Amino acid sequence: MVKLLLTWDIKPELEAEYFDFVYREFGPGLIKLGIQITEAWYTAFGAGPQILIGGVVDTPETLSSILDSEEWERLYKKLSRYIINFNRRVVQATGRFQ
């Protein structure tokens, strides 16, 4: 299994709209694409990304196909309206916090 790690910060003036989008569209959209969400973290204090989302898929090829899809592009474009400092990493899933 491979894990997709997504991190970002929310634009301060768009927090309410951001949370609405994430709960109504982004999270369900990831699941629909075939990503099993394993964690979602919000950093309230301290340095580092404000949001971290992790999700797993069976193979690197499956993840590559998802990230090349029109639906991923649509979700990402809409997400990018609300965030800054986006980062995406793919790692081997270990079953522990990564």
GUDREN-194097 format. One record per residue (C-alpha): residue in one letter; chain; x, y, z; residue number from 0. Coordinates in pm, 1 decimal, m for minus. Each point is the difference from the previous one (the first is absolute). Layout:
BEGIN
(site "A","A",(X,Y,Z),NUM)
...
# end
This chain:
BEGIN
(site "M","A",(0.0,0.0,0.0),0)
(site "V","A",(103.7,358.4,m58.4),1)
(site "K","A",(m103.2,306.1,194.6),2)
(site "L","A",(m80.9,342.3,m136.1),3)
(site "L","A",(87.0,280.3,243.7),4)
(site "L","A",(m151.2,341.1,m67.1),5)
(site "T","A",(85.2,310.5,202.9),6)
(site "W","A",(m103.0,365.5,m21.8),7)
(site "D","A",(m101.4,312.8,186.1),8)
(site "I","A",(m346.5,153.9,m18.6),9)
(site "K","A",(m31.6,356.1,m126.5),10)
(site "P","A",(m114.0,185.6,315.2),11)
(site "E","A",(m283.2,190.8,m163.6),12)
(site "L","A",(m150.2,m317.8,m149.8),13)
(site "E","A",(m10.7,m241.4,295.4),14)
(site "A","A",(m379.6,m44.8,11.9),15)
(site "E","A",(m24.8,m62.8,m374.7),16)
(site "Y","A",(302.2,m231.9,14.7),17)
(site "F","A",(m147.3,m222.5,271.3),18)
(site "D","A",(m331.9,m17.3,m184.0),19)
(site "F","A",(175.5,m108.2,m320.9),20)
(site "V","A",(218.1,m259.0,172.9),21)
(site "Y","A",(m289.9,m164.8,183.7),22)
(site "R","A",(m246.2,10.3,m288.5),23)
(site "E","A",(221.1,m57.3,m304.9),24)
(site "F","A",(370.6,m60.2,52.9),25)
(site "G","A",(m13.7,m284.7,253.2),26)
(site "P","A",(m281.5,m184.6,m178.5),27)
(site "G","A",(176.0,66.9,m331.7),28)
(site "L","A",(320.2,m168.1,120.9),29)
(site "I","A",(m199.9,m302.8,109.8),30)
(site "K","A",(m183.6,m12.2,m333.1),31)
(site "L","A",(336.7,4.4,m179.4),32)
(site "G","A",(105.1,m308.8,198.7),33)
(site "I","A",(219.7,157.3,267.4),34)
(site "Q","A",(m61.3,m146.3,345.0),35)
(site "I","A",(48.8,292.5,239.3),36)
(site "T","A",(209.4,m108.1,298.3),37)
(site "E","A",(46.9,328.6,180.6),38)
(site "A","A",(m85.6,366.7,m3.0),39)
(site "W","A",(182.1,238.2,231.7),40)
(site "Y","A",(m52.8,365.4,81.9),41)
(site "T","A",(291.1,183.7,163.4),42)
(site "A","A",(m140.0,266.8,230.9),43)
(site "F","A",(331.4,117.2,147.5),44)
(site "G","A",(363.5,m11.8,m106.1),45)
(site "A","A",(199.8,m13.7,m318.6),46)
(site "G","A",(m62.5,m225.2,m295.4),47)
(site "P","A",(m291.5,m54.2,m234.3),48)
(site "Q","A",(m342.0,81.9,137.7),49)
(site "I","A",(m165.1,m301.0,m168.2),50)
(site "L","A",(131.1,m351.4,m66.7),51)
(site "I","A",(m211.4,m262.1,m173.0),52)
(site "G","A",(118.9,m354.0,m63.0),53)
(site "G","A",(m159.2,m269.7,m209.4),54)
(site "V","A",(100.6,m337.2,m140.8),55)
(site "V","A",(m49.6,m192.8,m322.3),56)
(site "D","A",(114.3,m347.2,m100.7),57)
(site "T","A",(268.9,80.1,m256.0),58)
(site "P","A",(211.9,288.2,m127.9),59)
(site "E","A",(m162.3,m47.0,m341.2),60)
(site "T","A",(m348.0,43.2,147.1),61)
(site "L","A",(106.1,321.3,172.4),62)
(site "S","A",(164.1,129.1,m315.9),63)
(site "S","A",(m320.7,m64.2,m191.8),64)
(site "I","A",(m202.9,183.9,265.1),65)
(site "L","A",(233.8,301.4,2.1),66)
(site "D","A",(m13.5,17.3,m381.0),67)
(site "S","A",(m380.7,m5.5,m7.3),68)
(site "E","A",(m228.9,288.1,m90.3),69)
(site "E","A",(m188.8,m44.6,327.7),70)
(site "W","A",(319.7,45.7,205.6),71)
(site "E","A",(83.1,309.5,m204.6),72)
(site "R","A",(m348.0,140.5,65.3),73)
(site "L","A",(25.2,m65.2,374.8),74)
(site "Y","A",(350.1,146.4,20.6),75)
(site "K","A",(m92.4,313.3,m196.7),76)
(site "K","A",(m294.1,64.7,228.2),77)
(site "L","A",(207.7,m70.1,312.5),78)
(site "S","A",(268.2,240.2,m120.1),79)
(site "R","A",(m248.8,288.8,27.8),80)
(site "Y","A",(6.8,m40.5,379.1),81)
(site "I","A",(361.0,m94.5,77.4),82)
(site "I","A",(366.9,94.1,m27.6),83)
(site "N","A",(324.3,m194.6,45.1),84)
(site "F","A",(m134.4,m322.6,m152.7),85)
(site "N","A",(233.9,m299.5,6.6),86)
(site "R","A",(m54.3,m356.0,m126.0),87)
(site "R","A",(216.0,m301.8,83.2),88)
(site "V","A",(m32.5,m368.4,m74.7),89)
(site "V","A",(159.4,m245.6,242.7),90)
(site "Q","A",(m9.1,m371.9,66.1),91)
(site "A","A",(m281.6,m63.4,249.1),92)
(site "T","A",(129.5,m135.7,330.3),93)
(site "G","A",(m321.3,m19.4,201.6),94)
(site "R","A",(136.0,258.9,244.8),95)
(site "F","A",(m15.7,378.9,10.7),96)
(site "Q","A",(207.5,143.2,m285.3),97)
# end
